[in-house]
């Protein structure tokens, strides 16, 4: 019935539409009460539904006593007279299914897509624009935009496409030795540090020894699981080279052939009947990463889920106290776990699906902040670190705060732990550790703000969670090793020679994605502001400030890339396996901002300029996934451009792709958006200077003083004194 009402609402006049909206709220509320009763929620009533209190523990336990002072200083961000309603924050559709996923093969391939997915955000934009018929772009396929829009018609992922290989595949075949070396080195250079599921030095030595023996005709018989791992490494490396090098001489399906060989070797029918071991975990993890890299996110979701089940069956999720295992061996297992953890959380963000990991059941320590070479040379130090309080208190799955300053623990002060354990230098190990810590915060964001339980939580709790999570993001940023801090590290002409440039860029993309997820629920407050645009005396509330931060963060994502699309740049220095998601996530925010906002034509022109830059980048990427995302993005932009009379340059269309510059792909200096680096208002932050050109386009010009963003005077506080700084 709710779906029928939503459809009828689009054809009704303003008065009837408002009445249908009220009826929808009543129906949704009744359905939610029924759902809660079936799920066993325990509610206490004191006379009115506004006073409903939920006893069940939520994803983040808000400390009301210790944070009342902060909340009081922030002011009334939400309508406290009606706790069940959040200003500009629609919680009606949080993880509720409004379509039949069993209808056909395409809908089953897409599967469930939750509200924290950028696919749902694009769908929300199309529904918000109330377009009947087709959204089409020149040279592109149509994307239907009806009021009953199916997610499978909006998604740009390629799950519906077949991955079968025609003909027979020899599972024991190998490419030429020079191709092997290139594929292996590509994987290690462009994937391993972000996904250290394999022990690099050991695996490279094994490969080298085997192929040396193969040259001399004395190659030993290979373990089929090791051979499957090798083929998946080849598949991922081949996919990268297909993107990065248009002159890559291999067959276009070479990466699919390697994947098919791996499946024939280690993923046959008997594989799931066998008890798991470490190689089988690595096979499933690598297969999940491969599926992610080719846009098959539902298959990636399934594969990483199996890998995690195998890992839990072998106890990788808890602390390993096996005395027969060396520190370096335990570190290998730790990194296997955190690789799967990070991969599953990334896929969860892209699909909007919940994690299968119950963090309260995990006690595995964080990966050591050392490179693999340091671990091999100083195994006794790793043993000491894994057995110290530092390892346990720093774990993001521990009950304590994941950013407890390690070197201030009592054990360190008493001399039990060397002080350098708490101060990591910038290397591959500390980079991956930072990735894991940020991943844990991002998971807390999705659990707190995007799950079905969000609807039964009070605005005070949600308000408080945003404040706390924003502070945790800032804590994470300030505690990065100096050479990994993408906001404070200098940029310049020598950036190309910086060995950690790529790591900083990867962290920046991940950080901005988390910031967008944190503030995206408040984006609807722009619509509330538009309704009262003429009432200049109304102060900007908490939700609207968060909406501004969300927009500025989306712009910061775009500014990580050069203005002129250079695919080699993003494949060299960016998260090539998720870059399409990163761009469409930012695009969805900008499109929603244009749809909600009542900004001046100049302000809309700035947002439209960022949208056009994203579309140009998607068009330039040599990838089927990016091509589908490009067509969807262009179709969506045409919708809002026609309504707001924004220009649509002919260069955006596929038939007019300009030549990609063949010159230096060095990164441009990053523009630091003040809103993107601000987590919550009412706290004084010092930000990098922004250009006058940029500040002129910001929605809070009056707060720009000498190129530095300061919160409005009425919300600045001496919060630093309360923090003891």
N, C-alpha and C positions, 0 to 999 in steps of 0.2 A: 504493500500500500504506500509505503514511504517513497518508493521509486516512482510510482504513478503520480503521486502528489508533486514530486520534484519536476516531473515532465510537464504536468499541467501548469505548473507555476510559470514556466517560460512563455506560455501563451496567454496568460491572464494580464488584466490591467493592473495598475499600481495598487489599488485598494484590495482587489482580490488576491494579488500576490502577497500582500502583507498578511491577509487572513490565512492563506495557505501556509505561510511561514510560521505563524503562531501554531497552527495545527501540527505542522511537522515537528516543532519543538516538543509539543505535548506527546506526540507519538514516539519520538525518539526517547523522551524521558521514561515513558512507560516501558518501552522495550529494554531500556537500560536497567530499570528496576527488576524486570523479569530475568535478565541475564545475570544480574548480581545475585538474585535469589538462587538461581541454578548453580552458580559458581560457589555458593557458600559464603558470600560476603556477610559480615555482621554489622548492621547499622543500628545506631541508637537515634531515636526520634524524640524531639522535644517540642513537637507541635507543628512545625513547618518544614518543608523540604529544604529551605535555606539553612536550617540548623542541622542537617544530616551530617554525621561524623562517621567516618569509616575506620574500623579498628585494625584492619589488615595492614601489615608492614609493607611499605612501598619500596621502590627501587633505591631511593635515596632517603635516608632517615633524617628529616630536618630537625635541627636543634633549635627549638623555638626559644628556649630560655636564653641561649647565648647570642642569638641573632636578632632579637627584638629591637635592639638599639639601631642596628643597621637598617632594618626594615622601616622603623619609625622615621629615620633620617631620609630615607628614599621618598617617603610620602605615599599617597594613595595611587598606586599604579593601576590597580584594578578596582572594580566596583565592589567595595567591601560590604555594602548593604545587601548584595545578592551574591554570596560566595559561589553559587553554582554557575555564574556567568562570568566570563572573562572578556574584557573589552577588546574587540577586534580579534579574538582568539576562538576559532571554530574547533570545538572538540567533538562535534556530533559524529564525525566519520572516522574517528581514531580506531583503526584496525577493525572496522566493520566491513563485511563483504557485501557489495551492492551489485554483483553480477554473477552469472553462472560460469564458473571456471571449468565445468565438465562439458560444456556445449560442443566444442570441437577441438581438433588437434592444436590449432593455433592458441586458443585460450589456455589449454592445458600446458602447452610449452611455455607460455608466459608465466602462468601460475599466479599466486598471490603476490601483490605488490603493496607494501604498507605505506603509511602516510609520510614517513621520513625519506622516501625515495624521490629523486628528482623527476622520475616518470610520473608519479602522482601529482607533483607540483605543476608539470606541464598540462596534465589533464585538468587540474583545477583551473588553470589559466583559460583553457579552451571553454570549459563550462561557464566560467565567470563572464566570458565575452558573449555568451548566449548566441552562438553561431549555429544556425540550422543549415544543413547541407554539407558541402565538402570544403575543406581547407586545402587548397592546391597551390602549388608553385610551378613556375615554368620549368619544364624539363624534369619535374619530380613527380612522384606518385602522390595521389590524394590521401589526406588524412582526415577521416570523418570527424566532425566536431558537433555531435548532437548532445542533447541533455542526458542521454543514457549512454554516454561514451564508454566503450569498453577499454580497459587498460591495454589489451592486446592490440588495439588499433592505434595506440599512442606510443607504445614502447618503441625505442630505437634499437633494443638489443636483438640479437640474431638467433634466439633459441628455436625459432620456428624453422630455421634452415637446416637441411640435412648435413651431417658430417660424415656420411658414409663414403668410402673409397670404392670406386668401380674397379672390378677385377680383383685378382688375388694379390696379396701382399706377403712377401717373404719375411717372416719375423726375425730371421737370423741375418738379414742383409745389413751391410754397413756402407756408408758413403766413402769417398776417397779420403785418404789420410789428411790431405791439406784442408779438405772441407771439415773433417772432424775437428781439427785444431781450431779452425775459425769459429765453428759453432760452439765449441766448449769455451773458448776465451770470451766470446760474446756473452754467453750466459753468465759467466763468472763476473764480468765487468758491469753488466747492465741489470742483473737480477739478484745475484747472490747476497749482497750486503743488505738488501731490503727483505730477503726471504732466505735466510741461512739454514735451510732444512738439510743441507748436506755439509759434511766437514770438508772444506775446500781443498786443503793441502792433501789430505788422504785420498780424496776422490781424483784429483788431478794426477797424483802419483800412480794410482791404479790404472787410469786411462793411459798414461804414458808408458807404463810397463807392458800393458796388454798390446798396444799397437806397435811397440818396439818388437815384441815377440812375434806379432803377426807379420812384420816385415821379414823376419828371419825364418818364417815357416814353422815356428814352435809355439804358437799361441795355445794357451791352456783352454779347456772347456769352461765357458762362462756360466756363472749362476744366472738363471733366467730373470730373477728380480733385479739384479744389478744391471743386466742388459736392458731391462725395461726402464730403469732409472736413466740410463745413458740415452736411450731413445727419446725420453721426455725432455731431457736437457737439450738434445738436438732439436726437438720440436719447438721449444720456446726460443732457442737461439735463432732458428730458421724464421720464425714469425717476426722476430725483431729485425733481422736482416732484410726481410721482405719489405718492412716499413721504412727502414733507414736507407737502404741501398736499392735504388730503382734498377741498378745494373746487376743485382744479384743474379747469378747465372743459373741457379737451380730452378727446378720445375715449380710452378706456382702452387702446387699442392704438396710440396716437399714436407712442410711441417705437419700436414695431415697424414702423410705416409709414416712419418716417424711416430706419431701418436698411435696410428693403427698397429704398428709393430709392437709398441709397448703394451697395448691392450691384448694383443694376441699372446704375448709372453706371460703377462702377470695378472691379467684381468679377465680370465676365462671363467667359466661357470664354477669351477672348483675353488677359485680364489676366495670367495666369500665364505666357503665352507671350512677353510683352513683357519687355524688360530693365528692371530696377527703377530707379526714381528716388526722390527724397526724398518727393514727395507720395504715391507708392504705399506707402512705408514708413509714413507717417503714417496712411494709410487703414487698413492692417492693424493697426497699433498701437491706433488708436481703436476698431476693431471688436473687438479682444481685450478692451479695457477695458469696452466695452458688454456683451459676453457675460458677463464676470465680474460686472458689476453686476446682471444678471438671473439669476444662478445657473447659467449654462451653462458650467461650468468646463472641460469637455473641449473644447468649441468654442473657448473662450478660449485654451486651451493650444495648439491647432492654429494659431489666427490669430497669436498672438505668436511662435510658432516660424517661421512664414513671414516675419513682419516682421523677425525677427532674421537670417534667411538673406539677405533683401534688404539689410539694413544691413551685414552682413559683406561682401556682394558689392560694396558701394560703399566699403568700408574705414572704416566708422564706428567699428570696434573698436580702431583703432590711432591713434597720434598724427598729427595733421594738420599738416604743415609746408608746405602750399601757400601760397606767398607772395602769390598773387593774391587770397586770401581774407582778409578783415578779421578781427580778433579777435572781433567780435560775431557774424559769420557762423559762425566755427568754434565759438563757444560754443553757437549754435543746434544744430549737429550733435552736439556733446558731450551736450547735454541730451536730444536725441532718443535717443541710444544709452542713456544711463542711465535714461531713462524705460522703455524696453523691457527693460533689465536688471532693474530693480526689479519691473516687472510680471511678467516670466517667473518670477522667484524667488518672488514672492508666490503665483502660481498653483501653482508647484512644491511649496510648503509645503502648500497646500490639497489637492493631489492626491497628494502623496508621490512625484512623478515627478522624475527627475534633470534637471539643467539641461543644455542643449545648448551652453552657453558654456564654452570651454576658457580658463580665466583666464590660463594661461601664455602664451597667444597674443594677449593684449590689452595694449595700452599706452596707451589713451585716458586722458587726465587726468581727475581729478574735476571736476565742475561748479564754476565759480567761486562763491565765497561772497558774491555780489553780487546785488541785485535786477536785473530787466531794465532799469529806469530807470537804475540806476547803470552798467550795461554800455553802454547807448546813449550816455550822457553822457561816459564815460571809457573809450572803446574802447582807447586806448593802454595803460591800466593792465591791461586784460584781455590784450592782446598780451604784455605783460611777464610776467604771471602764467603764461600758457600756455607760455611759453618758459623758465620758471625751473625750478629743481630742486624747488621747492615743489609744483608740479603733478604731477611724476612720483613723488616719494616719497610723496605723500599718496594715490596711487591704491590702492584696495583690491585691485586685481589685480596690483600690483607684488609682487615677491618679498619685499620688506621688510615690516615690520610696518605695517599700514594706519593706525596711530595714532602714527606718528613725529611728534614735535612740530615742525611745519613751521618755526616761527620760530627753531629752534635749529640749522638746517642750516648747513653751512659757507658756502654761498653767501650766506645772509642775514647771517652774522657778518662776512663780508668786504665787505658793503655792496652786493652785486650785486642783491639783492632788497629792496624796501622792507619794513620790519619789519611794517607793518600787514597784509601779505598773510597772515601766519600767525595773525592774531587776527581772527576773523570776528565781525561784529556780528549780532544776531538780525534776519534778514529772510527773504524767500522763498527767496533763493539759498542761504543758510547752512542753512536748514531742509531743503531738498532734498539738499544735500550730506550732512547728517547722516543722512537717510533712506538714501542710497546706502551710506554707510559701515556702518550697522547691517545693511543688507541683505547686504553682503559677509560680515560675521561670521556671520550666520544661515546663509548658504550653507556656510561652513566647518563649522558645527555639523552640518548635515545630511549633508555629505560624510564627516565623521569618525565620526558615531555611528549613521547610519541606512542605510548602503549595504551591499551584499553583502560588500564587503571588510572590514567591521567584524568578521566572524566569525573571520578569520584573524589578527587583531591581538591582541597580548598585553594583559592587564589593565593592565600598567604603562603602555602607550601610551595606552589609552583613559582611564585615570585622569589621566594627564598632560595629555591634550587637554582634558578637562573643566576642569582647573585653568587652563590657558592661555586657553581660550576664555572662561571666567568673568572672568579678569583683563582680557581685551580688551573685554568688555562694560562692565566698570567704567571702563576707560580712556575708552571712548566716552562714557559718561555724564558723567565729570568734565570732559571737554573740550568739552562743548556750550557754546554761548554762554549766558550767564547767564539771559537771558530765555526760552530754550528748554528749560532744565532743569526737568523736571516734578517732580523730587523736592526741589529746593531753593527753587524760586520760591514765594513766599507765596501762599496762597489766602485769599480773604476776600470781603467784600460787594462789593468793586469789581471782582471777577473778570470780570463781564459786560462791563465797559468795556475789558478788556485785549485789544488787537488780536491777541495771539499765544496766546490761550487755546486756540484750536482746534489750532494747530500742536503745542503741548505735549501735548494729549490724544492726537493722532495718534501722536506719538513714544512716548508711554507705552504705548499699545496694542501698537505694534510691538516695543518693548523687552521687555515682559512676555511676548509671544509667543516671542521668541527665548530668554528665560530658561526658559520652559516646555519648549521643544525641547531645551535643554541638559540639563535635569535629569530629564525624563520617563523616560529609560531606567532610572533608578535607582528608579523608583516601586515596582517589584516587590520591593524590599528590605523594604517594610513587611510583606509576607507572611512573609519570613524572621523579622522581629522578632516577628510574632504567634505563630510557632511556639515562640519562647523567651520569651514574655511574663513567665513566672514567674521566669525566671533574671535577677533584677535586677542581678546583678553583671556582666552582659555589657555592655560599653560600646557606645554608639551609634557605628557605623562610618561611613565616608565615604559609602557608598551611602545609608544611612538619613538622613544629614544632607541629602544632595542631594534625597531624597524629600520631606523636610520643606520645603525651599526651593521645590520644585515646587508643593506644595500651597499654601503661603503666596502664591506668585506668582499662582496661579489665583484665589485670594481677592482679591488686589490688582486683578486685571482686573475682577472684579465690583464692587469698591468704586470703580471709576472712574465708575460710573453711580449716579444717585440711587436710593434705596430704593424709591420709588414710580415705576413705569414711566412715562416721559414720552418717547414716540417722537420728538417734535420736538427734544428735547435731543440724542439720539444722532445724528440726521440733521444737526443744526446744528453739533455740536462733535466728532463721532466719525467713524471710518472707515466711512461708510455703505455703501460698496461691499464691505466685508469684515466688517461687524459680526456677522453671523450666524456666520461662521467663528470670530471671536474669542470669542464666547460659548460656542459648542459645544466649542471647544478647552479652555476653562476647565472646562466641565461634565464633559467626559470625564475630566479629571484628578481632579476631585472625586468622580465616581462610582467610578473605580478605587481611589481612596483609601478610600472607604467599603467597597468590596469586599475590599480587601487588609487593612484595618486591624483591630486588636483594641482600639481606643480605648474609653474609657468611654462610656456612653450620652450623657453631656454633650458629649464631643468629637464623637461622631457627629451629635448634634443641631446643632452649629455648622456642620458640613459640609453637612448636609441643608438648613439655612437658606439657605446660599449657592446650593445647587442649586435650591431653590424660587424664589429671586430671579431666577436665569437663566431659568427656565421662565416666570415672569411676564413678563419682558422679551420673550422670544421670542413669547409669545402676543399682546403688545400691538403688535408691529411690523406695519405695514400692508403685508405683502409675501408673495407665495406661497412664496418660499424660506424665510422665517422661519416661516410656518405649518407647513410640512413639518418643519422642524427642531424646532418646538415639539412636534408630535405624537410625534416620535421621542424627544425629551428626556423628555417626560412618561411615555412607555411604559417607558423605561429606569429612570426614577426610581421608578416603581411597583414594579419588580422588586426593587430594593434596599430600598425602604421596607417592603415586606411581609416580607422576610427579617429585617430589623433592627427591625421593629415601630416604624417612624417614621411620624409623622402625615402624611397627604396631604390638605391643606385643599381644600375644594370649590372655592375660588376659582381653583385651578390649571386647572380644566377650561374648555374653550372656551365652554360655554354660560353661564358666570358671570363674564364679563369685567367688571370694575368700570370705571366711567367714568374716562377719563384726565383728570387735572387740567388745567384750562385756564389756570392761573395762570402765574407766572414760572417758566421752565425753567432757572433759574440753577444752576450746578453746586454740589454740596455739597463741603465740604472733604474732600479725599482722605485716607483712612487709609493710612498707609505701613506695610506689613507688614514687619517686620524680616527675615523669611526671604526675602521677595521682593527685597530690596535687597542680599542677601548672595550673592556668587558662589561662594566656596569657603571652607571653614573654615580654621582655623590662621592667618588673617590678621585683624588687628585693624581693625574698621570702626566708624565712628561713624554711628549711624542716628538718624533722626528719632524723637521720642518717640511712644509709642503709648499709648492710653488704658488705664486699669486694667481696664475691661470687656473689651477685646481681649486684654490680656496674660493674663487669667485663663483664656482659652480656648486659649492656645497650648500645644503639646505639650512645650515646654521652659520651663515656668514658672520653674524654679530659675535660669534664665539671664537673667531679666528683672530688672534692677536700676534702680530709679528710672525706670521707663518706657523704658529703653534696652536693646536686646538686645546681649548680649556672648556670644561663643562660650564653651563650657565651659572651666573653668580649665585642664584638661589639654590643650587644643588651642590655647590662646593662645600666640603666639610673638612674638618681636621681629622679625617679618618686615620691618618698616619699615627696620630697620638694614641688612638685606641688600639692600634696594632703594635704599639711600643717602638715605633721607628722614629 
